[in-house]
Amino acid sequence: MAESSIMWTTGGAGDGTNPYTMAQVISWLDRTLGSGIHLGYTNECEPTEAAPNVQVDSGAATIHGFPYENTAALNVNIPNAGAGDERIDRIVLRASWAAQTVRVTNITGVEAPAPVAPAITQNDGVIWDEYICQARVTDAGAITVTDERTYSDVNTQIQQSRLIDDILTADAAGRLKMAAGFLGADATSRALIAANFFDTATITNKFAVDSFTNALLLRLIQNGAFQADAASRALFANLFVNSAMLDNDAVTSAKIVDGAIVNVDINAAAAIAGSKIAFANLFVVTALINDLAVTTGKIDDLAVTTDKIANLAVTTDKIANLAVTTDKIANLAVTAEKIGDLEVKTGRIANLAVTTDKIANLAVTAEKIGDLEVRTGRIANLAVTEGKLAADAVTGTKLANDSVDSEHYVDGSIDEQHLADSAVTSVKIADGTIVNADINAAAAIVQTKISNAAPAINADQVDGMEAADFATVEDMNDIRSSVSVDTAAVDVTTNAFTDLTVMTLTPTLEQTCNVLIILTLEHYATGSGAKELDVRAVANAVTLDTYTEHVLPPTGNYISTYHWFATAVPAGARNFKIEWKCLSGADVEAEQRTLSIIIIPQ
């Protein structure tokens, strides 16, 4: 018949004309509620270990259409396994058409050193089991309980208005309601997140302190994201680059602002060579010369002219013996007071007769020469020796231009006061002389003055880490080689391992890496009875672990996720694939499936 309804008074009109059968009622309940334990009712038939028993708590269920309720906890005895063996029993809720009951039932497993759980029965009209738990027991009676409960669902869509506010709590229980990978890396998932969702407040609240590691930043920030422009530089606070971030020899002359280096910036042991200092004409003035610093060796021949000698500076001691010749004595310079008593007799000296040889050695003393009477012409060349110069007699005006060379300076005599502003240019500074303390704290060296050539500012200066802490080019290339493939093509199992169609990838590795293999598989079983499905990965011809899954028809599509981890996969083109089989043959079919290869450099 095309249409029908139930629950009318039997014997009446319409669909109540005839009595309703059990099959009609349980079929309706099975369609409406599904088969499984009722979630949230009393204690949900929760299983717990209570050796030598497993306790099944109170709860209710609908088992293939038959309503069931248990109002008090009950114990299921689990006998010890035999010596040296273990056993896995399976506790189920069993509907029996013969007994017309639904009861907690223990399906006893087979004892073995590595036991497997016994299969359940789901045979419509005879026996129908729904999982509660597995109970693994040792020969000493220790019991391990594995919860296997499945829950009934109302087979209808739930309107938004029916959902309870705050139904997904912000805790582990709430998060369990969302499947792993619920938000995928695809357009559909991204559309669930509002534009500008990750604003400053959200990032500050949701991300832990120090959660942005260097490896994460390397992944998030595109190469070349920081440009040599004002916008990029504005991202960094003033004084962001400190001494530790600067590489040795990174601050070249071009990086130093003109006039930025002051006296304290020069190392006390700098030993700046004279050839590095540009001296302007008349640079060395009297104030720059230490007392007694101008020795004989510092005075050039013929450099001390008459006007360079102070009045009365040339004393007798300053004049060498026989140094005052006739032509050194000005006319009328030798007055009477200058000639000793009885030394010159008038009668003996003819006019113009007193020549040089007429004057006894040492006869013309200082007192014998009138003031200003000893003129330049009266002094022989080189006659003014060091001893003839009075202290401080040679002033700045007495020195000829460009006459003071580097050898005329006493070491250390040129101090800060003796250096003119802007006199120390780049060429005057010895290579490697300027250390961190030499740079003014307010120097504000602009980025354009910092060399972009290696090694200018490397990763060690930016974050205190070593280069080995950073990913290499090969690391990044291998990470970028991570790849996925997916398909919805139908594939059917055989009873021997065969390749799962399209589930093969061949990336090329630049170095030895670890590889995480992830398979998501949507599949279902045909026929009747549980189907044992085996799935395994093959990484570079090495077979990895096999997953075994029991698929139950006709419960609809299963979506399963499998993971494998392959270590030390060598460099080169490497093959990764998925193989599967079903012991009973072509009883499991695959639909949508995705294989992902995540490459992790060692």
PAKE-768923 format. One record per residue: residue in one letter; x, y, z of N, C-alpha, C, O in turn. Coordinates in steps of 0.2 Angstrom, whole numbers, plus 5000, padded with zeros to 4 digits. Example, Ala and Ser with C-alpha at 12.3 -4.5 7.8 and 13.67 -1.06 7.14 Angstrom:
BEGIN
A506649725039506249785039506649845039507149835042 S506449895035506849955036506450005039506750065040 
***
This chain:
BEGIN
M500449945000500050005000500450065000501050065002 A500250124997500650184996500650225003501250245004 E500150225007500150265013499850225019499450185018 S500150245025499850205031500050245037500450285037 S499650235042499850265049499650215054499250165053 I499850225060499750175066499550215072499550275072 M499450175077499250205084498550225084498350265089 W498050205079497350225080497050165084497350115085 T496450175086496050125090495850075085495550085080 T496150015086495949955082495249935082494849945087 G495049915076494349895075493949955073493349945071 G494250015072493850075070493950085063494050035059 A493850145061493850165054494550175052495050185056 G494650185045495350205042495850155044495750095043 D496450185045497050135047496950095053497350055054 G496450115057496350075063495850015062495749985067 T495650005056495249945055495549885057495149845060 N496149875056496449805058496949815063497249875064 P497149765067497649765073498349785070498449765064 Y498749815074499449825072499849765074499749735079 T500349755070500849695071501449725075501549785074 M501749675078502349695082502849725076503249775078 A502949695071503349715066503249785063503749815062 Q502649805063502449875061502749925066503049975065 V502649905073502849955078503549955079503850015079 I503949895079504649905080504949935074505449965074 S504649925068504949955062504850025062505350065060 W504350045064504250125065504650155070504950205069 L504750115076505250145081505950145079506350195080 D506150095075506850085072506950145067507550175068 R506450155063506550215058506550275062506950325060 T506250285067506150355070506750365075507050415075 L506950315079507450325084508050295083508550315086 G508150245078508750215077508850165082508450145086 S509450135082509650075086510250095091510750115088 G510150095097510650115102510450145108509850145110 I510950165113510750185120510550255119510750295115 H510050275124509750335124510250385128510350375134 L510450435124510950485127510650525132510150555131 G510950535138510650575143510150555148509950585152 Y509950485147509450455151509750415157510150375155 T509550435163509950405169510650405168510950455167 N510950345168511650335168511950305161512550285161 E511450305156511650285150512050215149512450205144 C511850175154512150105153512850105153513150065150 E513150145157513850155157514250095160514050075165 P514750065157515050005159515750025163516050075161 T515849995169516450005173516649945176516349895177 E517349945177517649875180517549875187517549925191 A517249815189517149795196517349725197516949685199 A517949705196518249635196517949605202517949625208 P517649535201517749495195517149515190517049475186 N516849575190516249585186516449655182516949685183 V515949665177515949725174515249745176514749715175 Q515149815179514549835181514249875175514549925172 V513649865173513249905168512749945172512349915175 D512750015171512350055175511650065172511550035167 S511250095176510550105173510550145167511050185165 G509950135163509950175157509350145153509050105155 A509250175147508750145142509050145135509550175134 A508750105131508950105124508350085119507850065122 T508450085113508050065108508450015104508950035100 I508349945104508749895101508349875095507849835095 H508549895089508149875082507449885083507049845080 G507249945086506449955087506149935094505649955095 F506549895098506249865104506449915110507049925111 P506049945113506149985119506449945124506249895126 Y506949975128507249935134507449985139507650045138 E507349965145507550005151507849965157507549905158 N508349995160508649955166508650015171509050065170 T508349995177508250055182508850045187508850085192 A509249995187509749985193510349955189510349915185 A510949965192511549935190511549865191511249835196 L511849825186511849755186512649735185512949765181 N512849675187513449655186513449595181513049555181 V514049595177514149545172514749505174515249535174 N514749445176515349405179515849395173515649375168 I516449405174516949395169517449345172517949365176 P517449285170517949235173518649245171518749275166 N519149225175519849235173519949195167519649145165 A520449215163520749185158521149125160521349125166 G521349075156521749025157522449045158522649095156 A522849005161523549015163523949035157523949005152 G524249095157524649115151524249155146524549175141 D523649155146523249185141522849245144522849255150 E522549275139522049325140521449315136521449275131 R520849355137520249345134519949415133519949455138 I519549425127519149485127518449465126518249425121 D518049475131517349465130516949535128517249585129 R516449525125516049585122515349585126514949535125 I515249635129514549645133514149685128514349745126 V513549665127513049695122512349695125512249665130 L511949735122511149735123510949695117510949715112 R510649635119510349585114509649585114509349565119 A509349595108508649585107508549515104508849495099 S508149465107508049405105507249395103506849405107 W507149375097506449365095506149305098505549295099 A506649255099506349195102506149205109505649175111 A506649235113506449245120505949305121505749315127 Q505949345116505549405116505749455122505349475126 T506449465122506749505128507349545124507549525119 V507449595128508149635127508449635134508249655139 R509149605133509449595140510249605139510449605133 V510549625144511249635144511549565143511349515147 T512049555139512249485137513049485136513249535133 N513349435139514049435138514249385132514049325133 I514649405127514849365122515549345124515949385123 T515649285126516349255128516849255122516649215117 G517449275123517949275118518349215118518249175122 V518849205114519249145114519949165117520249225116 E520149125122520749135125521349125121521449085117 A521849175122522449175118522949225120522749265124 P523649215119524149265121523949335118524049385122 A523649335112523449405109522749395107522649385101 P522249395111521549385109521249435105521549495105 V520749425102520349475098519649465101519449415103 A519249525100518549525102518149485098518249485092 P517649455101517149415097516649455093516549515095 A516449435087515949475083515249475087515049435090 I514849525085514149535087513749505082513949495076 T513149495083512649465079512049525078511849545082 Q511949535071511349575069510949545064511049555058 N510549505066510149465061509349485062509049455067 D509049515058508449545059507949485059507949435055 G507549485065507049435066507249375070506849335072 V507949375072508249325076508549355082508349345087 I509149375081509549405086509849475083510049485078 W509849525088510049595086510449625092510149635097 D511149625091511549655096511749725095511849745089 E511849765101512149835100512649835106512549815111 Y513249865104513849865108513749905115513349955115 I514049875120514049915127514849925128515049975129 C515249865128515949875129516349805128516049755127 Q516949815128517449755128517649745135517849795138 A517849685137518149675144518649625143518549565141 R519249655143519849605142520149585149520249625154 V520149515150520349495157520949445156521049415151 T521449455161522049415162521949355166521349335168 D522449305166522349245170522349265177522149215181 A522549325179522549345186521849375188521749395194 G521449385183520749415184520749495183520249525185 A521249525181521249595180520849615174520949575169 I520449655175519949675169520049745167520149795170 T520149755160520149815157519549825152519349785148 V519149885154518549895150518649945145518949995146 T518449935139518449975133517749995131517349955129 D517550055132516850075131516650075123517050105119 E516150045121515950035114515250065113514950045108 R514950095117514250115117514150155111514450205109 T513550145107513350185102512650205104512250175108 Y512450265101511850295104511350305098511450315092 S510650305100510150305095510050385094510150425098 D509850395088509750465086509050475083508750425079 V508650525084508050535080508250555073508550595071 N507950505069508050515062507650565058507250555054 T507850625060507550685057507950745058508350745063 Q507850795054508350855054508050895060507450905062 I508550925064508450975069508451045067508951065065 Q507851075068507851145066508251195071508351175077 Q508551245069508951285073508651305079508951315085 S507951325079507651345085507551295090507451305096 R507651225088507651175093508251165097508351135102 L508851195095509451185098509451225105509251285105 I509751195110509851235116510351285116510951265113 D510251345119510751395119511351365123511351325128 D511951375120512651355124512651285124512951255129 I512351245119512351175119513051145119513251095122 L513551185115514251165115514651205120514751265119 T514851175125515151205131515851215129516151175125 A516151265132516951285131517351235135517751265139 D517251175135517751125139517851065135517551055129 A518151015138518350955134517650915132517650895126 A517150915136516550885134516250915128515950885124 G516250985128515951025122516351005116516050995111 R517051005117517450995111517350925108517450915102 L517250875112517150815110516550805105516450765101 K516050855105515450855100515650875093515250865089 M516250905092516450925086517050875083517550865087 A516950845078517350795075518050825073518050885072 A518550785074519250815072519250835065518950795060 G519550895063519450915056518850945054518750955048 F518450965059517750995058517851055054517451065049 L518351095056518451155052519051135047519651135050 G518951125041519451105036519851165033519551225033 A520351155029520751205026520451215019520751205014 D519751235019519451245012518951305012518851335018 A518751325007518251385006517651375011517451425014 T517351315011516751305015516851325022516551355025 S517451295025517651305032517751375033517551405038 R518151405029518351475030517751525030517751575033 A517251505026516651545025516251545032515851595033 L516451505037516151505043516451555048516151575053 I517051575046517351625050517251695047517351705041 A516951745051516751805049517451845047517951835049 A517351895042517851935040518151975046517751995050 N518751985046519152025052519051995059519052025064 F518851925059518751895065519451895069519351905075 F519951885066520651885070520851955071521351975067 D520551995075520752065076521252065082521352015084 T521452125083522052125089521752095095522152055098 A521152115097520852085104520852015104520951985108 T520551985098520451915097521151875098521251825101 I521651905094522351875094522651875101522951825103 T522551935104522851945111522551895116522851865120 N521851885115521551835120521551765119521651725123 K521651745112521651675110522251645110522351585110 F522851685109523451655108523851665114523951715117 A524151615117524551615123525151655122525451665116 V525451675127526051715127526651675124526651615126 D527051695120527651665117527351605112527751565111 S526751605110526551545106526751555099526751505095 F526951615097527151625090527951615090528351655091 T528051555088528751535088529151555082528751575077 N529751555082530151565075529951525070529851545064 A529851455071529651415066528951435063528851425057 L528451455068527851475065527851535061527551545056 L528251585063528351645060528651635053528451665048 L529151585052529351575046528851545041528851555035 R528351505044527851475040527351535038527051525033 L527151575043526651625042526851685037526451715033 I527551705038527751765035528051745028528551715028 Q527851775023528051765016528751795015528951845018 N529151755012529851785010529851845007529451855002 G530251895009530251965006529652005008529552055005 A529251985014528752025016528952095019528552145018 F529552095022529852155024530252185019530752165017 Q529952245016530252275011530752335013530652355019 A531152355009531652415011531252475010531452515006 D530652485013530252545012530052575019530052535024 A529752635019529452665025528952625029528952615035 A528552595025527952555028528252495032528052485037 S528752455029529052405033529452425039529352395044 R529852485038530152505044529752525049529952525055 A529152555048528652575053528452525057528152535063 L528552455055528352405059528852395065528652355070 F529452425065529852415070529952475075529952535072 A529952465081529952525086530652555085531152525083 N530752615087531352655087531852615092531552585097 L532452605090532952575095532852495095533152465099 F532452475090532352395090532952365088533052305092 V533352385084534052355083534552375088534752425088 N534752325092535252345097535852315095535952285090 S536352325100537052295098537052225097537452205092 A536752185101536752115100536452095093536652035090 M536052135090535752115083536252125077536152105072 L536752175079537252195073537852145073538152125078 D537952125067538552075066539152115066539152175065 N539752075068540352115068540552145061540352115056 D540852205061540952235055540352255051540452275045 A539752255054539152275050539152345049538852365044 V539352385054539252455053539852485050540452495052 T539752495043540252525039540252595039539852625042 S540752635036540752705036540052735033539852785036 A539852695028539152725025538652725030538152755029 K538652675035538052675040538152725045537652735049 I538652765046538752815051538552875049538852905044 V538052915052537852975050538453025051538853025056 D538553075046539053125047538953155053538453185055 G539553165057539553205063539353165069539253195075 A539153095068538853055074539353035079539253025085 I539953025076540552995081540853055085541153105082 V540753055091541053105096541653075099541853015098 N541953115103542653095106542553035110542952985109 V542053025114541952965118541852905114541952845116 D541652915107541552855103542252825101542252765098 I542752855102543452835099543752795105543852815111 N543952735104544352695109544952725111545352755107 A545052725118545652755121546252725118546752755118 A546252665116546852625113546752625105547052585102 A546452675102546252675095546952675091546952655086 A547452715094548052725090547952745083548152715078 I547552805082547352825075548052855072548352905075 A548152825067548752845063548752915061548152935059 G549352955061549253025058549053025051548753075049 S549252975047548952975040548252975039547952985034 K547852955045547152945045546853015046546253025046 I547253065049546953125051547153185046547753195044 A546653215044546753275039546853335043546453365046 F547453365042547653425046547553485041547853495036 A547153535043547053595039547653645041548053635046 N547853685036548353735037548253775044547653795045 L548753785047548753815054548353785059548053815064 F548253715058547853675062548053675069547753685074 V548753665070549053665077549253735079549653765076 V548853755084548953825087549253815093549353755096 T549553875096549953865102549553825108549853795111 A548953835108548553805114548553725113548453685118 L548753705107548753625106549353595108549453535108 I549853635109550553615110550753615117550653665121 N550853555120551053545127551653585129552153595124 D551753615135552353645136552953605135552953545137 L553553635133554153595131554053545126554553495125 A553453545123553353485118553853495111553953455108 V553953565110554353575104555053575105555353625108 T555353515104556053505105556453525099556153545093 T557153525099557553545093557353505087557353535082 G557253435088557053395082556353415079556253405073 K555953455083555353475080555353545076554953555072 I555953575076556053645073556453625067556953605067 D556153645061556453635055557053685054557053745057 D557553665050558153715049557853785046557453785042 L558153835049557953905047557253925049556953975046 A556853875052556153895054556153945059555653985059 V556653955064556554005069556854075066557454085066 T556454115064556654175061556654225067556454215072 T556954295065557054345070556354355074556354365080 D555854365070555254375073554954325077554354325080 K555254265077554954205081555354205088555154165092 I555854245089556154245095555954305099555954365097 A555754295105555454345110556054395112556654375112 N555854455113556354495116556754475122556454445126 L557454485122557854455127557854385128558054355133 A557554345123557554275124558254245123558354195125 V558654275118559354245117559854275122560054335122 T559954235127560454255132561054225130561154195125 T561554245135562254225133562354155132562654125128 D561954115137562054045137561754015130561853955128 K561354055127560954025121561454035115561254015110 I561954075116562454095110563054045110563354045116 A563154015105563753965105564354015105564354065103 N564953985108565554015108565754035100565653995096 L565954095100566254125093565654135088565754145082 A565054135091564454135087564354205084564054215079 V564454255089564354325087564954355083565454375086 T564854355077565354385072565254455071564754485073 T565654485068565654555066564954575063564654625065 D564854535058564154555054563554535058563054555056 K563654505064563054495069562954555073562454555076 I563454595074563354655078563154715074563554735069 A562654745076562354805072562854865073563154865078 N562854905068563254965069562954995075562355005077 L563455025079563355055085563055015091562755045096 A563054955090562754905095563154895101562954895106 V563854905100564254895105564454965108564854995106 T564054975114564155045117564755035122564954975123 A564855095125565455095130565355045136565755015138 E564655045138564554995144564654925142564654885146 K564654915136564754845134565454815133565554755133 I565954865134566654845134566954855141566854905144 G567254805142567554795149568054855150568454885146 D568154865157568654925158569354905156569554845157 L569654955153570354945151570454895145570954875143 E569854875142569954825137570054855130570454825127 V569754905129569954945123570255005124569955055127 K570855015122571255075123571155115116571255095111 T570955175117570855215111571355225107571355225100 G571955235110572555245105572755185101573055185096 R572455135104572655065100572155045095572355005091 I571655075095571155055090571055105085570855165087 A571155095079571055145074570355145072569955095073 N570155195069569455195066569355135062569655115058 L568755105064568555045060569054985061569154935057 A569454995067570054945068569754885072570054825072 V569254895075569054835080568654785075568054795074 T569054735073568754685069568554625073568654625080 T568354575070568154515074568754485078568654475084 D569254485075569854455078570154495084570554485087 K569854565084570054605089569754595096569854625101 I569254555095568754545101568954475104568954425101 A569154475110569354415114568754375114568154395115 N568854305115568354255116568054275122568354295127 L567354275122566954285128566954365130566754375135 A567254405126567354475128566654505127566454555132 V566254495122565654525121565154485125564854435122 T564954505131564454475135563754505134563754555130 A563254475137562554505135562554575137562154615134 E562854595143562854665145563154705140563054765140 K563554685135563954725131563554735124563754775120 I562954705124562554715118561954745119561654725124 G561854795116561254835117560554805115560554755111 D560054825119559354795117559254805110559354855107 L558954745107558754745100559354755095559254765089 E559954745098560554765094560754695090561054705085 V560554645092560754575089560154565084559654545086 R560254585078559754575073559854505069560354475070 T559354495065559454425061560054425057560454375057 G560254475054560854475050561554465054562054445052 R561454475061562054465065562154395068562654375071 I561554355067561554285069561754235064561354235058 A562254195065562454145059561854095059561454085063 N561854065053561354015052561453955056562053945058 L560953935059560953875064561253895070561353855074 A561353965071561653985078561253975084561453965089 V560553985082560053975088559953905089559453875086 T560253875094560053805096559553805101559253855104 E559353745103558853735108559053775115558653805118 G559653765117559853805123559853875122559753915128 K559753905116559753975116559054005116558854065116 L558553955116557853975116557553975123557653925127 A557254025125556954035131556353985131556053975126 A556153965137555453925138554953965135554854025136 D554453935131553853965128554054015123553654055122 A554654015121554854075116554554065110554454105106 V554553995107554253985101553553975101553253925103 T553154035100552454035100552154015093552554005088 G551554005092551153985086551354035080551454015075 T551454095082551654145076552354135074552554165069 K552754105078553454095076553554035072554154025069 L553053995071553153935067552853945060552353975059 A553253925055553053935048552453885046552353835049 N552053905041551553865039551753795037552253795034 D551353745039551553675037552253655039552453605036 S552453685044553153665047553153615052553653575053 V552553595055552553545061552253485058551753475056 D552753435057552553365055552353315061552453335066 S552153255059551953215064552553195069552353185075 E553153195066553653175071553853235076554153225081 H553553295075553653345079553153345086553253375090 Y552653295085552253285091552453235096552653185093 V552353245102552553195107551953145107551353175106 D552053085107551453035108550953055113551153065119 G550353055111549853065116549653145117549253155121 S550053185113550053255114549353285111549153335113 I549053245106548453275103547853245107547753185106 D547553285111546953265114546353295111546353325106 E545753285114545153305112545153375110544853405105 Q545353415115545353495114545753515108545653565105 H546253475106546753495100546453465094546753485088 L545853435093545653415087545053455085544553475089 A545053485079544553525077543953485075543953425074 D543353515075542753485074542753455067543053485062 S542453395066542453365059543153345057543153325051 A543653345061544353335058544453255057544853235053 V544053215061544153145061543653115056543153105058 T543953105050543453075045543553005045543952975048 S543152965040543152895040543852865039544052815042 V544252895034544952875033545452875039545952845039 K545252925044545652935050545552875055545952875060 I545052835054544852785059545152715057544952695051 A545552685061545752625059545252565059544752575063 D545352525054544852465053544752435060545252415063 G544152415062544052375068544052415074544052385079 T544152475074544352515080543652525084543652525090 I543152545080542552565084542152505086541952465082 V542052505093541652445096541052475098540852535097 N540552435101539852455102539852515107539452555106 A540352515112540352575116540452635113540352695115 D540752635107540952695103540452725100540452785098 I539852695099539252725095538852755100538552725105 N538652825099538252865103537552825104537252805099 A537352825110536652795111536152825107535552795106 A536252895106535752925102535952935094535752985091 A536352885092536652895085536052885080536152925075 A535552845081534952845077535252825070535052855065 I535652775069535952755063535352725059534952675060 V535252755053534652745049534752675045535352655044 Q534252645043534352575040534752575034535052525032 T534652635030535052635024535752635025536152625020 K536052655031536752655032536952585034537552575035 I536552535035536752465037536752425031536352415027 S537352395030537452355024536952295023536852265028 N536752285017536352225016536752165014536452105013 A537352175013537852125011537952075017538052105023 A538052015016538151965021538951975024539351995020 P539051975030538551965035538352035039538752055043 A537852065037537652125039537252115046537552125051 I536652105046536252085052535952015050535552005046 N536251965054535951895053535551875058535351915063 A535251815058534751795062534951795069534551795074 D535651775070535951775077535851845081535651845087 Q535951905077535851965080535151985081534952025086 V534651955077533951975078533551945084533251975087 D533751875085533351845090533751805095533551765099 G534451805095534851775099534951695098535251665102 M534651675092534751605091535251595086535551635082 E535551535085536051515081535751495074535151475073 A536151495069535851485062535651415062535151395058 A535951365066535651295065534951285068534651235067 D534751345072534051335074533551355069532951345070 F533751375063533251395058533151345053533651305051 A532651345049532551295044532951315038533051375036 T533251265035533651275029533251275023532651265023 V533551295017533151295011532851225009532351225007 E533351175010533051105009532451095014532051055011 D532551115020531951105025531351135022530851095021 M531351195020530751225017530551195011529951185009 N530951175006530751135000530451075002529951054998 D530651035006530350975008529650985011529250945010 I529651035016528951045019528451065013527951045014 R528751105008528251125003528051064999527551064995 S528451014999528350954995527750914998527550864995 S527550935004526950895007526350905002526250954999 V525950855001525450844996524850804998524950765002 S524250814995523650774996523350764989523450794984 V522950704989522650684984521950664986521950624991 D521350674982520750644985520350624978520450654973 T519850584979519450564974518750534977518750514983 A518250534973517650504975517450444971516950414971 A517950414967517850354962517750294967518050284972 V517250254964517050194968517650144967517950134962 D517750114973518250054973518050004977517650014982 V518149934975517849884979518449834981518949824978 T518349804987518949764990518949694987518449674984 T519549664988519549594986519849564993519849594998 N519949494992520149464999520849454999521149425003 A521249494995521949504996522149574995521749614992 F522749594998522849664998523049694991523349664987 T522649744989522749774983522749854984522549874989 D523049894979523049964979522349994980521949974976 L522250044984521650084984521750134979522150174979 T521250134974521250174968521350244970521050274974 V521850274966522050344966522450364973522650424973 M522450314977522750334984523550324984523750284988 T523950354979524650344978524950414977524650454973 L525450434980525850494979526550484979526850434982 T526950524975527650514974527950584974528150614969 P528050614980528450674981529250664981529450604981 T529550714979530350714979530650744985530450804986 L531050704989531350734995532050764993532350724989 E532250814996532950844995533350815001533950825000 Q533150785006533550765011533150705015532550695013 T533450675019533150625023532550655028532750705031 C531950625028531450665031531050605035531050545033 N530650635040530050595042529450605039529350665036 V528950565038528350575034527750555038527750495040 L527250595039526650575042526150565036525950605032 I525850505036525350485031524650485034524550455039 I524150515031523450525034522950505028523050535023 L522550455030522050435025521350445028521250425034 T520950475025520250485027519750445022519850465016 L519450395024519050355020518350345021518150335027 E517950355016517150345017517050285014517150275008 H516750235017516550165015515950135018515750165023 Y515750085015515150045018515249975016515549955011 A514849935020514849865018514149845015513649875016 T514249785011513649755008513549685011513949665014 G513049655009512849595011512649595018512349645021 S512749545022512549535029513149515033513649485031 G513049535040513649515045514149555045514249595040 A514549555050515149605050515649585045515849525044 K515949635042516549625037517149655040517249705043 E517649615040518349635043518749665037518949635032 L518849735038519249775033519949785036519949805041 D520449775032521149785033521349845029521349835023 V521749895032521949945028522749955030522849955036 R523149965026523849975028524150025023523950035017 A524750055025525150105021525750075019526050035023 V526050095013526650065010527050135009526950165004 A527650145013528050205012528750185009529150145013 N528850205003529450185000529650115000530250095002 A529150074998529249994998529249965005529349905005 V529150005010529149975017528349975019528050025020 T528149915021527449905023527349925031527749905035 L526949975032526850005039526249965042526049915039 D526049985048525549945052524849935048524749975044 T524549885050523849865047523349885052523349865058 Y522849925050522249935054521649885052521549875046 T521349855057520849815056520149845058520149865064 E519649845054519049875056518449825054518449795049 H517949825059517349785057516849825055516549875059 V516649815049516149855046515449825046515449765044 L514949855048514249815049513749845044513649905044 P513549805039512949825035512349815038512349765043 P511749845037511849905032511749965036511249995036 T512249985040512150045044512350105041512450155044 G512450105034512650165031513350175030513750135031 N513550235028514350245026514650265033514450295038 Y515350235033515750245038516250295036516450295030 I516550345040517050385038517650375044517550385049 S518150345041518750325046519350365044519450385038 T519750385049520350415048520950375050520950345056 Y521450365046522050315048522650355048522750405044 H523150345052523750385052524350335053524350285056 W524850345049525550315049526050365050526050415047 F526650345053527250385053527850345051528050295054 A528150365045528750335042529350375044529350435043 T529850345047530450385049531050375044531050315041 A531450425044532050415040531950395033532350345030 V531550425029531350415022531950445018532050505019 P532350415014532950445011532750495005532150495003 A533150535003533050584998532950554992533150494990 G532550594987532450564981531650554980531250574984 A531450534974530750524972530550464976530750404975 R530050474980529850414985529050404984528650444983 N528850334984528150314983527850304989528050264994 F527250334990526850314996526150294993525850334989 K525850234996525250214993524850184999525050165004 I524150174998523750135002523450074999523250074993 E523550015003523249955001522649935006522649945012 W522149895003521649865007521449805005521549774999 K521049765010520749705008520149695013520149725018 C519749645011519149625015519149545015519249515009 L519149515020519249445021518749405017518849355014 S518149435017517549405013517549425006517049405002 G518049465003518049474996517749544995517849594999 A517349554989517049614987516449644991515949654988 D516549644998515949665002516049735005515649755008 V516649775003516649835006516849885000517249864996 E516449945000516549984994516750054997516550075002 A517250084993517550154995517150204991517050194985 E517050264994516850324990517350374990517850374988 Q517150434994517550484995518150474999518050435004 R518750494997519350475001519950524999519950554994 T520350535004520850585004521450555007521450535012 L522050565003522750545006523150605006523250645001 S523450615012523850675013524550645015524650605020 I525050675013525750665015526050725017526150775014 I526250725024526550785027527250765028527450725032 I527750805025528450795025528750835031528650895031 I529150805035529450835041530250825041530450775042 P530650875039531350875039531650855046531350875051 Q532150805046532450785052532850845055533150835061 
***
